[in-house]
Amino acid sequence: MGMEVSGLIVQSVLNGFVLGGFYILVALGMTLVLSIIRFVQLAHGEIYMLGAYCVYYFSVQMGLNFFFALLISTFLVGGFGILLEKIFFRPLRGDFLRSLIVSIGLMLFIQNAVLVTAGGEPKAVPTPFPGVIKISSFTISWERLVVLIIGLGLVVGNLLFIHKTKVGHAMLAISQDREVAALQGINIDHISSIAMFLGSALAAAAGGLVGALFNVEPFMGGFALMKGIAVIILGGLGSITGTVIGGLIIGLLDGIVPPLLTTQVASLIGFGTIILILLFRPQGLLGHE
């Protein structure tokens, strides 16, 4: 009995890390857009959904290798993010309210465009790695393990890019003080496009990976947006490190609590944790006053 309980806990923790990886990928993209372009991209969930549909189309409809399909969709949707930034958000830079309204309009437009072109029926992406790994009293599917490794690799790669490259340092400078960064010769428009590309690409990658585990459907972006906002609020608005920590906390709660209680209780505990932390730190775990 003790072995079964310990196996359940270990498996729940692993599931929590998988979920945390998804949440971090989505929230990290939102954090980049919020820090650099200075608005909350409410259509970010639909970008995530487009990534899932692109992987479905390339891997199922065209028969491409899953990882090649994921790579194509990540760059394709990232490029779409650049177009959105240049056409819709750059002209409204500094106008938070109008940018918010435009992002809501894009969210509804993308949802309905997918409904018209792909229909509302859920679609499934065949698992690229069938089978499970069984160690002692717990098991984990190969697909979840591979998805976890890819997700963590993307997170680490983006963190290294932000903290170790010249472009990444420019992003950090803009996020701290846009005016001073511009005076130092940093091209705000160019960095904003890169931030939108990375943010959209991360969301697309998360959507494509989720499509390998769950069904793909037009309204899947709502859940991703809700979790992404929860993560960036918990971690601290604009804090990249806080986003990672917040994503892990919420992911572990969502992975550990449902097997012991229910999914609804897990959501209550997750949002209760956010409220409790914000009572003592209104700026979030690693946010600034």
N, C-alpha and C positions, 0 to 999 in steps of 0.2 A: 504493500500500500504506500509506504514511504517512497519507494522508487518511482511509483506511478505519479505521485504528487510532485516530486522533484523533476521528473521528466516533463510534466505539464508546465511547470514553472520555466524550465529551460526553453521549451518550445515556444512559450508565450513571449519570453524575452527576445528570442530570435525574430518572432513575428513583429514584435515592437520595433526592433531595429529596421526591419524591412519597411514598415509603415513610416517610421521616422525618416528614412531615406527619401521616400516619396514626398513627405511634407517639407523636408529641407529643400529639395530641388524646386518645388513650387514656390516656397516662401523666399528662397534666395533670389529667384528671378524677380519677385515682387519687391524685395528689398533693394536690388540694384536700380530698378526703375524709380522707386520712391526716393532713393538717395541722390540719384543723378538728375532725373527729369522732374522730380518734385511733384508727383501726383500718384494717387492710388489707382492702379490699372485694374478696374473692375472687370474688364474683359479677359483677364489673365487666365481664368478658368476655361474660357473658350479656346485660348491658345493651347492649353493643356489637352483639351478635347480634340483639337485639330491634329495634334501630334499622334494621338491614339488612332485616329481615323487614317492618317497618312501611313502609319505602320501597317494597319489592316489592309489598306489598298495595295501597298507595295509587296507585302509578304503573302497575302492570301489571293488577291485578284491577279497580281502580276507574277507571283511565284518566286519572288526574290528571297534570298537568305534573310532571316529575321534581323541579324545584326547589321547587315547592309541596309535593310529597310529602315532600321532605327537611325542609322547614320544619315541617310538621305532625308528622312523626315525632320531630323533635328536641324540640319542646315536649311532645309526648305522653309520650315516654319520660322526659324531665326531670321531668314531673309524677309519673310512676310512681316515680322516685327519691325524691321527697319523701315519698310514701306509705311506701316502704321504711324511710326514716330515722325517720319518726314512729312506725310500728308496731313495727318490729323492732329498730332500733339505738338509738333514744333511751332506751328503758327499760334498755338494757344499757351505757349510757355509763360508761366507766371499767373495765368488765369485758372486757379484751382477749380472753381465751380464749373466753368464751361468744359474744362478737360474731363471732369467727373461725368458730366452729362454726355459728352461724346463717347466716353468709355462704356457707359450704360447702353447707348445706342449701338455701338459695335458689338457688345455682348448679345443683344437681341438679334441683330442682323446675322451674326455668325451662326447662332443657334438655328434660326429659321432657314438659313442657306443650307445648312447640313441636313435639316429635316426634309427640305425639298429635294436635294440631290441624292441623299443616302437613305432616306426613310427613317422612321422612328424605331424600327425593330433593333433590339440589341444584336451586336455582332461579336463573334469570338475569334481571337487569334490563336491558332494551334500552338501549344507549348513547344518552345524550341528544345527543351530538355525534359523529357518525360522521366518518371521514376522518382524514388525517394531515397534519402540517406537515413539509415537507421543506426543510431549509436545508443547502446544500452536501452533505456526505456523511452527515448524520445526520437521522433522522426522529423525531418524537414525535407520538403521537395527540392529537387535539383533546380527547378525554375526559380523558386524563392531565393535560394542561395546565390544563383547567378545574378538575379536581379539586385540582390543586396550588394554584391561585389561591384556591379556596374554603377549602381547608385552612389555608393561610397566613393568609387573612383572619380565620378563626375564632380562630386562635392569637393574632394581633395584637390582635383585638378583646377577647379575654378578658384578655390582659396589660394592656391599657389600662384595662379595667374594674377589675381588681384593684388597679392602682397609682394610678388617677386618680379613683376614686369613693369616697364615704364608706363604702359597704358593703364595697368592696374593702379599704379601710384597716382596717375592723373585722375582716375575715378575717385580714389580716396580723397584727393585734394579738393575735387569739386563737391564731394559729399560734405566736406567739413566747411568750406567757404567758397561759394561759386565765384564771387567777385574777385577775391584774391587770386584764385586759380586762373581766371581770365587775364588778370594783370600780369601773371607769370608766363603768358603766352600759350596756355592750354586751349585748344580748339574745343569749345563747349559742344558745338553741333556734332563734331566727329565723335567725341566721347559719348554723347547721348545716343548716337546711332549704335555704337558698339555695346553700350549698356542694354539697349532694347533688344539687340540681337542675342546677347547672352541670356537675358531674362527670358525671352521667348524660346530660345533653344533649350534651356533647362526645363521649362514647363513642358515643351514638346517631348523631351526625353522621358520625363516622368510619366506623361500620358502614354507614350509608347510602351514603357515598361509595365505600367498598370494593365494595359491591354493584353499583355501576355498572361496575366493572372486572373483578371475579371473580364466582364463583358464591356464592349465599347458601345456607348449610346450618346445621343445628342445632348443630354442634360447632365452628363457626368462632371462637367466643369463647376457646377454649383458647390458640390462637396469639396472639391479642390480649393476653390476660392475661400470657402468658409475656414478650412484648416489653415490655409496660407495666412489669412488675416489673423487668426488666433495665434499662430506661431510668431509673426512679426510683432504683435502686441506684447506677447509674453517675453520675447527676447529683447525687445526694445526697438522702437522705430528707427530704421536706418542702420542698426548694428548687425554686421555680417556674422560676427562670432555669436552674438545673441540669437540670431536666427538658427544657427546650428544647434545651440543648446536648447532653445525652445522647441525645435522640431523633434529632438531626441526625447524630451520630456513628454510631449503630447503623444508621440509615437509609442513610447513604452507604456503609457497609460492605456492607449487604445489596444495595445497588444496583450497586456497582462490582465486588465480588469474584465473584459468580456467573457473569457473562459470561466472565471470565478463567479461573476455576477451576470450582468447583461450589457449589451452594447449601449443601451440608453443610460445605464448607470455610469458607464465609462465616459460618456459625453458630459454627464452632470459633474463627475469628478474632475474632468479636464477643464471645463469652463469655471468650475468652482475654484480650482487651483489658480487659474489666471486671475480671477477676481481677488482672491486672497493675496496673491503676490502684488497686484496693482494697488491694493490698499496700503501696503507698506512701501512699495516702490512704484509710484504712478508712471514713471518713465520706462518701466520694464526692467528685466534683469540686468541688462548691460547698456540700456539707453542713457542718454544725457539729459540733464535738466533743460 
